[in-house]
Amino acid sequence: MLLSALYRGGRQVEALAVYTETRGLLEQKLGAGPSREGAELHLGRTDGGG
């Protein structure tokens, strides 16, 4: 939700930073990556889609 709120609020750089930090923590602490929905959201935001 935070990622979407930041992005929709025009704070795309901050949204990407939150995504990147969260993804790193999940991988480091739990050995898990983002959900499919999270990954699709990220890809849609960074390639100009969505």
C-alpha positions in Angstrom: 0.0 0.0 0.0 2.8 2.4 0.8 4.4 1.8 -2.6 1.1 2.6 -4.4 0.4 5.6 -2.2 3.8 7.1 -2.9 3.6 6.4 -6.6 0.1 7.9 -6.9 1.2 10.9 -4.9 3.9 11.7 -7.5 6.7 10.4 -5.3 8.0 7.7 -7.8 11.6 7.8 -6.6 10.6 7.2 -3.0 8.3 4.4 -4.1 11.1 2.7 -5.9 13.4 3.1 -2.9 10.7 1.5 -0.6 10.3 -1.4 -3.0 14.0 -2.0 -3.3 14.6 -1.8 0.4 11.7 -4.1 1.2 12.7 -6.6 -1.4 16.2 -6.7 -0.1 15.0 -7.2 3.5 12.7 -10.0 2.5 15.4 -11.8 0.6 18.0 -11.3 3.3 15.8 -12.2 6.3 13.3 -14.7 4.9 14.9 -15.9 1.7 11.8 -14.8 -0.1 11.2 -12.3 -2.9 8.2 -10.1 -3.6 4.8 -11.5 -4.5 3.9 -11.8 -8.2 1.6 -8.8 -7.8 4.4 -6.8 -6.2 6.8 -7.7 -9.0 4.3 -6.8 -11.6 3.6 -3.5 -9.9 7.3 -2.8 -9.9 7.8 -3.7 -13.5 4.7 -1.7 -14.6 5.9 1.4 -12.7 9.5 1.3 -13.9 8.9 0.6 -17.6 6.3 3.4 -17.9 3.3 1.1 -17.9 0.6 0.7 -15.2 
